[in-house]
């Protein structure tokens, strides 16, 4: 192989690597966090209701658990994303 041929081939391979956009999975991770928080909030509300709490108190418990889980997961994600 000549130098010109190897240079052209390396330029093509680097150009093909640059053409691929970087994958960003933030939206997927936020959806996973929200789903996990929804499950945690639902379980907390059901446990509160099963523990003889009235319905409004169980709903407040579920909402608090959901919000707390979302805040915790977003904080952890922000901390892990730092470079």
Buried (B, 14 or more C-beta within 10 A) or exposed (E): EEEEEEEEEEEEEEEEEEEEEEEEEEEEBBEEBBEBBBEBBEEBBEBBBEEEBEEEBBBBBBEBBBEBBBEEBBEEEEEEEEE
